[in-house]
Amino acid sequence: MSEGQGSSGNVLAAICSFFIPGLGQLVQGRLLMAIIMFVLAAALWIVMLGWLIHLWSILDAALFKPKR
């Protein structure tokens, strides 16, 4: 599988994050970022701002470039 932006792995991760914030980061093996995204989104949905973290989670998963 190719690595980097636009790869099928990033597309899958972005789709996962679309449904559950942080799931895409978890699929990519980034546990700490997954927890941060999930907790922030859950906390901010209480005040109807969770969509900001939700979008950030999707974009972060889609644009992630692993360090070589």
Buried (B, 14 or more C-beta within 10 A) or exposed (E): EEEEEEBEBBEBBBBBBBEBBBBBBBBBEBEEBBEBBBEBBEEBBEEEEBEEBBBBBBEBBBEBEEEE
